[in-house]
Structure formats: structure tokens, C-alpha cells
Amino acid sequence: MNKIFTFLCLFLSLALVFAFAGMEKPVSNASPGYSQAYMERSPGNFDSVEYVKAQQERFDWLMAESVPLSPDSIISIRLSAEDLAGIENHQCETCGAANSSVYKIRVGLFKPVNVSVSFADLVPASMSTSGRFYSHGMMQATPGGGLVWTIGAESRDATALRIHLTEFSLPGNAALYIYNMDGQAFGPYTDRGPNKTGDFWTNTVTGPVAYLQLRLYGPISVEQLQSVRFVIEDIAHIGPKFLLPFLQQPDWIREGVSRTESLCDYNAPCVEDASCYHGGTWNAIEAARKAVAYIQYISGPWIYMCSGGLIADTDTRTQIPYFLTADHCIKNQSQASSLECYFRYKTTSCGSACYDPVGVVPRTLGSQILSSSAYHGDYCLLKLNENPPAGSVFLGWTSAPAAYSKNLELFRLSHPAGAPQAFSKHLVNTTFKECKNWPRGRWVYSTDVIGATEGGSSGSPVCNAAGQIVGHLTGGCGSNWSDVCDFVNNATVDGAFAHYFSKIQQWLDPQ
């Protein structure tokens, strides 16, 4: 009996050894002595149907409780012709390197309004179920001793709006929401707001009009009313570049013609739809689709867009939402706090329309800046304030240098000109003449062999075949940098992960 038991134990042990040995790990170019991490996937699966359903239910509830507005309860901003021209200026002085074909893109501009909201003088007994003007908005009592307060924000011809709130403070029985009339509804914003500082930008809602709605659940005390306060500091007018994929309907779609020229009709003809590339050499592309995000943020008076991606750490017991982008996109906490990430933003299938309904693209709001540098590879490491959608992937990385690995194959997904995910393949180029202020080693030079990057691709991770980050996009340069499809005279330039790894190691490789 003991011999049989011993044999069974030995057999099971060997079976387990072979089973674990058979689990395929992605092939990495990391060398001994270098740190690395593999891709990780968050639990669950994002359900776009449930996402839209939940937003619709939130919208229906807000509409059912909303208070009809008077003209005095709508805050309006107006942009001058100069303002609108500034938004449309692709080669703006703050968008990126002057010699680069890739840069962040301006999509909007905010205007100060400085509207203070306070309920300190409101007496609970004076509340009525009939709507009345109070603190710049319209207010009415609800059953159970609560109240609803609604205010509008409007900017003529805006494609979308965001609202900046400061001095934000709500009691535990209160919540604020933002919505539009197209069914988009976000919130609740509670306590001191998502940044925990009382200062934040709301989620973006499309269209020229947005609504803020405050709900206080009853019964309400005088002390609770006195603790409700915030300032509507600024309103952001976002122009058409932000939603070009959602707004356009090219002739080839209406006529049923197959698209072969470019991802969207405003992209360069060499830009490739990521939905047209699957598996094979690039098995990691399926995972990368769930890691890369289109990002929108505020810098100075302007609203910009770039790209970025989730990045893993070496502690597989946790999944901290670290996010990598470029320093020339985000370089300080004010910008990081305003960050809105749009995940799973891609075409439905290869050759389909270059736009999707914006409501089904899951988002996160706000982040904390951990480390950034323009000099050391133009990197920015963030920690998102909210978890990304279920089933997201955190890209792996390797600290092994790639800048001198001649013809090393790399790939990326990015959002050129704000388009849905685009695919590009690159070969490391060790002989291309270095561009000003971008020395090889701190940056990785490569030649595009499939696809291309454009303004808006900045910050997108570039990976090896195993899905490990070796850098992120700074720009493109060369003798013909204005033509992103000129692969002979131009190079794509990425901040070298190996160079700046020591600056972010404490978060990604905690010891």
C-alpha cells in the first residue's frame, strides 16, 4: 500500500511539474541582470451593453428629478474668433518640438466664470416642491425632506463641455452629477471630489449644453446645508477635433465602398486601423487593445489630447493603475488631476467606420503624478484615481536597452489625430542621424514599416513582441518630418524606458 501511495505521489508531482512547464510565457528580449515584468489582466470583462444601460438609468433618474431651468440659471460663455483659431492651430507653440511630426493636439479652450454656489442661508422649512431660483440655479424640495438643484452651462457650437469645480465640499448625504440631453450622465461627485482636494474637472459630455445637478437626501439639517459649497470656476469649450471620428461619416461609408486609404479620412494615408491586425507575430496586440487609452487633459487655458497606456509592476498580488505617457503631454499635478482616459476606443472591425458611439467608451477621471522628466526621455508616470474597466491589461516592460538593438521589431497602438486605435510596426534604427536634444540611448530611433504615428499619438507605449514596453512616443523627426508617411527620410523617436527606468523603479519594481 505504501509503495502504491508513494508511486501516486511521485506521479502527481511529475504531472504538476510538466503542467507548469507547459504554461507558455511570452518571449522577451530581456537579458540577464535586467528587470522585467509581464502583462497582467484585471479580473472580469467589460460589458459595453451593461455600461450603456447603467448610464441610461442614471440619466433617466436625473431627468426625472431635474428642475426646469430659467434663463438666469444657465451660464453661458462665448469664444472669440481668435479663441477658435487658437483651438484649430495644430502647430501651436506649446504642442511639442518644432522639428517633430508628432505632437499633442489642442482640442479646446476654457473660460473663467467664477460662479459661487452655497446653501448656507437656506432654511429647510422654506423649501418648496415648486421650483425656484436659488444660488444661480433652480431648486425644489423632494419627498422625504431632500432637495434637487440644477444649473446649466452652455457654449455655442461646442462639440463637448467640461466644467471646473473648486472649493468643492459636500456633506455625506449629497452628490453632484453632470449630464447632457443625449443620455450621457456621470457622477456621483461626493465629499471633496475625485481628487480629494476640492478641485477637479468633471467628465466630458458632448454637445453645447451641460447640466450640473445636486441631490441632497433628506431629512436635511441646517448644518448639512451650511456645508454645501463649491465654485463653478471655468467652463471648457471643446471643438470638433475632439470628436472627429464620432462626427464624420465619409462618403465611402454611405456608398458601401471598402476603405483602403487610411483609418479615418483626416489621417495620413499610411495610418493603419488596429482592428485589421491580429495574432501571428503580434500575439500581444490583443492584450494591448485593452491597455492603451486616448487621453484628454487641461494645460494652461487649453484642452489637449494625447495617448498613453496602463503599465504593470512586478508585484503580481496587486494591480495598481499605473499609467505611462509623455512629459510633453503631462508634466505637473494640475494637468494630471484633469486627466480623462478613454479606454477600448477602437473601430468595430477592420474596414468599418472610423467612429463609434462615444457613450460606450469607458473612462477614468483624474490621476496623481508620480514622476516625469523632459530631459530623461520625455516620460510621465501616473497613478489613475479610478480603476480602468474590468478586463483591462497592464502592459509588461523590460529595462534591457533597445536603442542599440539593430532591427529589433517593435509595435504600438496609438490614437493619431484622435482616431480610434491605430497599429504601427517599427524596426529599431541604430544609424539614423540623431535629432536635436534627442540623443540615442535616452531615446530609441526606429523606422516605420507598417502604419505611422501623428499628432495625438504622443505618449503611446512602444512594445516588443512580448508586449513589454521599451519606450513611449516623443515624436518623429528627419529631413521631411511634415510627411509622416516618408519612412526613408524620417525616424520615429521614443523615450527609452531603459534610460528612465531608475526614475520609476520604486513603483514598478518595488523591493
C-alpha positions in Angstrom: 0.0 0.0 0.0 2.8 2.4 0.9 4.6 1.7 -2.4 1.3 2.5 -4.3 0.9 5.7 -2.3 4.5 6.7 -3.0 4.1 6.0 -6.7 0.9 8.0 -6.9 2.6 11.0 -5.1 5.5 10.8 -7.5 3.2 10.6 -10.5 1.2 13.6 -9.4 4.3 15.6 -8.6 5.7 14.9 -12.1 2.4 15.8 -13.7 2.3 19.1 -11.9 5.9 19.9 -12.9 5.1 19.2 -16.6 1.8 21.1 -16.4 3.5 24.2 -15.1 6.4 23.8 -17.6 3.8 23.7 -20.4 2.4 27.1 -19.5 3.8 29.3 -22.3 5.4 32.6 -21.3 5.8 35.4 -23.8 9.2 35.6 -25.4 11.1 38.5 -24.1 14.4 40.1 -25.3 15.3 41.0 -21.7 18.9 40.0 -20.8 20.2 38.6 -17.5 20.7 41.3 -15.0 17.8 43.5 -16.2 14.4 43.9 -14.6 11.2 43.0 -16.4 7.5 42.5 -15.9 5.0 40.6 -17.9 1.5 41.7 -18.9 -1.3 41.4 -16.3 -5.0 41.3 -16.8 -7.5 42.7 -14.3 -10.4 40.5 -13.3 -13.7 40.4 -15.1 -14.8 41.6 -18.6 -16.1 45.0 -19.7 -19.7 44.7 -20.8 -20.5 47.6 -23.1 -24.2 46.8 -23.0 -24.3 47.0 -19.2 -22.2 50.1 -19.3 -24.6 51.9 -21.6 -27.6 50.6 -19.6 -26.2 51.9 -16.3 -25.6 55.3 -17.9 -29.1 55.4 -19.3 -30.6 54.5 -16.0 -28.6 57.3 -14.3 -29.7 59.7 -17.0 -33.4 58.7 -16.7 -33.2 59.2 -12.9 -31.6 62.6 -13.2 -34.1 63.8 -15.8 -37.0 62.6 -13.6 -35.7 64.7 -10.7 -34.4 67.7 -12.7 -35.8 71.2 -12.1 -36.9 73.2 -15.2 -34.4 75.9 -15.8 -35.0 79.7 -16.1 -32.8 81.8 -18.5 -30.9 83.1 -15.4 -29.9 79.6 -14.4 -27.9 78.9 -17.5 -24.2 80.0 -17.5 -23.0 81.0 -21.0 -19.5 81.5 -22.4 -18.6 82.9 -25.8 -15.4 82.3 -27.7 -13.9 84.9 -30.0 -12.7 84.3 -33.5 -9.1 84.4 -32.1 -10.0 81.7 -29.5 -11.5 79.4 -32.1 -8.4 79.9 -34.3 -6.2 79.0 -31.4 -8.0 75.7 -30.9 -7.6 74.8 -34.5 -3.8 75.7 -34.5 -2.2 72.2 -35.0 1.3 73.7 -34.9 0.8 75.6 -31.7 3.8 76.8 -29.8 3.0 74.6 -26.8 2.1 71.4 -28.7 5.6 69.8 -29.0 9.0 70.0 -30.5 9.1 72.4 -33.5 11.0 69.8 -35.6 8.6 66.9 -34.9 5.9 65.4 -36.9 4.2 64.1 -33.7 2.8 66.4 -31.0 -0.1 66.8 -28.6 -3.2 68.3 -30.2 -5.2 71.2 -28.9 -8.9 70.4 -28.9 -10.4 73.1 -26.7 -10.2 76.2 -24.5 -11.7 77.1 -21.2 -13.2 80.4 -20.0 -13.5 81.6 -16.4 -17.0 82.1 -15.0 -16.4 82.1 -11.2 -20.0 81.2 -10.0 -20.2 80.5 -6.3 -22.8 78.0 -5.1 -23.7 77.9 -1.4 -26.8 76.8 0.6 -25.6 78.4 3.9 -28.6 80.8 4.0 -31.3 78.3 3.1 -33.7 77.3 5.8 -35.1 73.7 5.4 -38.6 74.8 6.3 -38.6 77.3 3.4 -38.0 74.7 0.8 -40.9 74.1 -1.7 -41.8 71.4 -4.2 -42.2 74.2 -6.7 -39.0 75.1 -8.5 -37.5 78.4 -7.5 -34.3 80.3 -8.4 -31.6 79.8 -5.7 -27.8 80.3 -5.8 -27.6 80.7 -9.6 -29.6 77.5 -10.3 -33.2 76.2 -9.9 -34.1 74.3 -6.7 -37.1 72.3 -5.4 -37.8 70.1 -2.4 -38.2 66.3 -2.8 -40.3 63.8 -0.8 -38.6 62.9 2.4 -37.2 66.3 3.1 -34.5 66.4 0.4 -33.8 68.8 -2.4 -32.6 68.9 -6.0 -30.7 71.8 -7.5 -30.0 72.1 -11.3 -27.9 74.6 -13.3 -27.0 74.7 -17.0 -23.7 75.5 -18.8 -23.7 76.5 -22.4 -21.2 77.4 -25.1 -22.4 78.0 -28.7 -21.2 75.5 -31.3 -19.2 73.4 -28.8 -18.6 69.8 -29.6 -18.3 69.0 -25.9 -18.1 70.6 -22.5 -16.2 70.1 -19.2 -16.7 72.1 -16.0 -14.0 73.0 -13.5 -15.1 73.0 -9.8 -13.1 74.4 -6.9 -13.7 74.7 -3.2 -15.9 71.6 -3.6 -17.3 70.3 -0.4 -20.5 68.2 0.2 -21.9 66.5 3.3 -22.4 62.7 3.3 -26.0 62.9 2.1 -25.2 64.9 -1.1 -23.9 64.1 -4.6 -23.4 66.1 -7.8 -23.8 64.8 -11.3 -23.1 66.1 -14.9 -25.2 65.1 -17.9 -26.5 66.2 -21.3 -29.6 65.5 -23.3 -28.0 62.7 -25.3 -28.1 60.3 -22.4 -24.6 60.8 -21.1 -24.5 61.1 -17.3 -21.5 61.0 -15.0 -21.0 61.0 -11.2 -21.6 61.0 -8.4 -19.0 63.5 -7.3 -19.1 63.5 -3.5 -17.3 64.8 -0.4 -14.2 66.7 -1.6 -14.4 65.4 -5.2 -12.5 62.6 -7.0 -9.1 64.2 -6.3 -9.9 64.6 -2.6 -8.7 68.2 -2.8 -12.0 70.1 -3.6 -10.6 71.0 -7.0 -11.4 68.9 -10.1 -12.7 68.9 -13.7 -15.8 66.9 -14.4 -16.1 64.2 -17.0 -16.7 65.5 -20.6 -20.2 65.5 -22.0 -20.8 66.0 -25.7 -22.8 68.9 -27.1 -23.1 72.7 -26.5 -25.1 72.4 -23.2 -24.3 70.5 -20.0 -26.2 70.3 -16.7 -25.0 70.0 -13.2 -27.4 68.5 -10.7 -27.1 68.4 -7.0 -29.1 65.9 -4.9 -29.4 66.2 -1.1 -31.2 63.3 0.6 -33.5 64.2 3.4 -34.2 65.0 6.0 -31.7 67.8 5.8 -30.3 69.7 8.7 -29.1 73.3 8.8 -25.6 72.1 9.4 -25.7 70.0 6.3 -26.9 72.9 4.2 -24.2 75.1 5.5 -21.6 72.5 4.5 -22.7 72.5 0.8 -20.4 74.8 -1.2 -18.4 74.9 -4.5 -17.4 77.3 -7.2 -18.0 76.7 -10.9 -14.6 78.2 -11.8 -14.3 77.5 -15.5 -16.2 76.1 -18.5 -14.3 74.3 -21.2 -15.4 74.6 -24.8 -14.1 71.6 -26.7 -14.0 71.9 -30.5 -14.6 69.4 -33.4 -11.1 67.9 -33.4 -12.0 66.1 -30.2 -14.9 64.1 -31.8 -13.9 64.0 -35.4 -14.3 60.2 -35.5 -17.7 60.4 -34.0 -18.9 63.3 -36.2 -17.8 62.3 -39.6 -19.5 59.9 -42.0 -17.2 59.6 -45.0 -18.6 59.0 -48.5 -17.1 55.5 -48.6 -19.4 54.5 -45.6 -22.5 55.9 -47.3 -21.7 54.3 -50.6 -20.6 50.9 -49.2 -17.1 51.4 -50.6 -14.3 49.4 -48.9 -11.8 51.7 -47.1 -8.2 51.1 -48.0 -6.6 54.5 -47.9 -6.4 55.4 -44.2 -8.0 54.8 -40.8 -10.1 58.0 -40.9 -10.3 60.5 -43.7 -8.4 63.1 -41.8 -5.5 60.6 -41.0 -2.4 60.3 -43.3 -2.9 57.6 -45.9 -0.3 55.3 -44.2 -2.1 55.2 -40.9 -3.4 51.7 -40.2 -6.6 50.6 -38.4 -5.5 48.4 -35.4 -8.6 46.2 -35.9 -7.0 44.9 -39.2 -4.1 43.3 -37.3 -4.5 40.1 -35.2 -2.2 37.5 -33.6 0.6 35.9 -35.6 3.8 37.7 -34.9 1.9 40.1 -32.7 0.1 37.9 -30.2 0.4 40.7 -27.7 -1.7 43.1 -29.8 -5.0 41.5 -28.5 -3.9 42.4 -24.9 -2.6 45.8 -25.9 -6.0 46.8 -27.2 -7.2 46.7 -23.6 -4.2 48.7 -22.2 -4.0 51.8 -24.5 -6.1 54.9 -24.0 -6.9 58.1 -25.7 -6.3 60.9 -23.1 -7.7 64.4 -22.7 -6.5 67.0 -20.2 -6.2 70.7 -19.4 -2.9 72.7 -19.6 -3.0 76.4 -19.2 -6.2 77.7 -20.8 -6.2 74.9 -23.4 -7.5 71.3 -23.6 -5.2 68.8 -25.3 -5.3 65.1 -26.4 -2.5 62.5 -26.4 -2.2 58.7 -25.9 -0.9 56.5 -23.1 -1.2 53.1 -21.6 -1.5 51.0 -18.5 1.7 49.6 -17.2 2.3 46.6 -14.8 4.5 46.4 -11.7 6.4 43.3 -10.6 4.1 42.6 -7.6 1.5 40.2 -9.1 -0.5 40.3 -5.9 -1.8 43.8 -6.7 -2.9 45.8 -9.7 -2.2 49.4 -9.1 -3.5 51.5 -12.0 -0.1 52.9 -13.2 -0.3 54.8 -16.5 2.6 55.8 -18.8 2.5 58.8 -21.2 4.8 61.6 -22.3 6.1 64.5 -20.3 5.4 66.9 -23.1 1.7 65.8 -22.7 1.5 65.9 -18.9 4.2 67.3 -16.6 2.5 68.6 -13.5 -0.2 67.7 -11.0 -2.7 70.2 -12.3 -2.6 68.6 -15.7 -2.7 65.1 -14.1 -5.7 65.9 -12.0 -7.7 66.9 -15.1 -6.8 63.7 -17.0 -9.7 61.8 -18.6 -8.7 58.4 -20.1 -10.9 56.8 -22.8 -10.3 53.0 -23.0 -11.3 50.5 -25.7 -11.6 53.3 -28.2 -11.3 51.3 -31.5 -13.2 50.5 -34.6 -15.8 47.8 -34.5 -14.0 45.7 -37.2 -11.4 46.1 -39.9 -12.7 48.4 -42.6 -15.7 49.6 -40.6 -16.5 53.2 -39.8 -13.7 55.1 -38.0 -16.1 56.2 -35.3 -18.1 54.5 -32.6 -20.8 55.9 -30.2 -18.8 57.9 -27.6 -21.1 56.6 -24.8 -19.8 53.1 -25.0 -16.1 54.1 -24.4 -15.4 53.6 -20.7 -13.4 56.3 -19.0 -11.4 57.1 -15.9 -11.2 60.6 -14.3 -8.2 62.1 -12.6 -4.7 60.9 -11.7 -1.7 61.5 -9.4 1.7 62.3 -11.0 4.5 60.1 -9.6 7.5 61.0 -11.8 8.2 62.9 -15.0 11.1 64.4 -16.9 11.6 66.1 -20.2 15.3 65.6 -20.2 15.3 61.9 -19.2 13.4 60.5 -22.1 10.2 62.7 -22.0 8.3 60.3 -19.7 5.5 60.7 -17.3 4.3 58.0 -14.9 0.9 58.5 -13.3 -1.4 56.6 -11.0 -5.0 56.8 -12.1 -7.6 57.9 -9.5 -10.1 55.3 -10.7 -9.6 51.7 -11.8 -9.7 51.0 -15.5 -12.6 48.9 -16.9 -12.8 45.2 -16.0 -10.6 43.0 -18.1 -8.0 45.8 -18.7 -4.4 44.8 -19.4 -1.4 46.3 -17.8 1.5 46.1 -20.3 4.7 44.5 -19.2 8.1 46.1 -19.6 11.8 45.4 -19.7 14.7 47.6 -18.6 17.0 46.0 -21.2 18.2 48.7 -23.6 16.6 48.7 -27.0 18.2 51.8 -28.5 21.1 49.9 -30.0 19.3 46.7 -30.8 19.5 47.0 -34.6 16.3 45.9 -36.4 14.5 44.9 -33.2 10.8 44.6 -34.1 8.5 46.8 -32.1 4.8 47.6 -32.3 2.4 50.2 -30.9 -1.2 51.1 -30.7 -2.0 54.9 -30.6 -4.6 57.5 -31.3 -3.3 59.6 -34.2 -5.2 62.8 -34.6 -7.6 61.4 -32.0 -8.6 58.5 -34.2 -9.5 55.1 -32.9 -6.7 52.7 -32.1 -4.1 52.6 -34.9 -1.4 50.0 -35.4 2.2 50.6 -36.4 5.3 48.3 -36.6 8.8 49.7 -36.3 12.4 48.4 -36.6 15.0 49.9 -34.3 17.3 52.1 -36.4 20.8 52.5 -34.9 22.3 54.6 -37.7 19.7 57.4 -38.3 21.2 60.8 -37.5 20.2 62.0 -34.1 17.8 64.9 -33.9 18.4 67.9 -31.7 18.0 67.3 -28.0 17.1 63.6 -28.5 20.3 61.7 -28.1 20.2 58.0 -28.8 20.2 56.0 -25.6 17.9 58.4 -23.9 15.7 57.9 -26.9 15.1 55.0 -29.3 15.1 55.7 -33.0 13.1 53.4 -35.3 11.9 53.1 -38.9 8.2 52.7 -39.6 7.5 49.6 -41.7 3.7 49.3 -41.2 1.5 52.2 -40.3 2.5 55.5 -38.8 2.0 58.0 -35.9 0.7 61.5 -35.9 -0.2 64.3 -33.6 -2.2 62.8 -30.8 -0.1 59.6 -30.8 2.3 61.2 -28.3 2.8 59.2 -25.1 1.7 55.8 -26.7 3.8 52.9 -25.4 6.0 51.0 -27.9 6.4 47.3 -27.1 8.4 44.3 -28.1 6.7 41.1 -29.4 6.0 40.0 -25.8 4.0 43.1 -25.1 6.8 44.6 -22.9 7.2 48.4 -23.0 10.6 49.5 -24.3 9.6 53.2 -24.7 6.9 55.6 -25.4 6.4 58.1 -28.2 8.1 61.5 -28.1 7.8 62.4 -31.8 9.2 61.9 -35.2 11.9 63.8 -37.0 14.0 63.9 -40.1 14.5 65.9 -43.3 10.9 65.5 -44.3 9.1 65.5 -40.9 6.0 67.1 -42.2 5.2 63.9 -44.1 4.6 61.1 -41.6 4.4 58.6 -44.5 8.0 59.3 -45.6 9.7 56.3 -43.9 13.0 56.8 -45.7 13.9 60.4 -44.6 12.2 60.3 -41.2 12.5 58.3 -37.9 10.1 57.7 -35.1 11.6 58.7 -31.7 10.5 57.1 -28.4 11.7 57.9 -24.9 13.9 55.0 -23.9 12.3 53.0 -21.0 15.7 51.6 -20.1 17.1 55.1 -19.6 14.4 56.4 -17.3 13.6 53.1 -15.5 15.7 54.0 -12.5 13.5 57.1 -12.0 10.3 55.0 -11.7 11.7 51.7 -10.4 10.4 52.3 -6.9 6.9 52.0 -8.2 7.2 49.4 -10.9 9.8 47.1 -9.3 9.3 47.6 -5.5 11.9 45.6 -3.5 
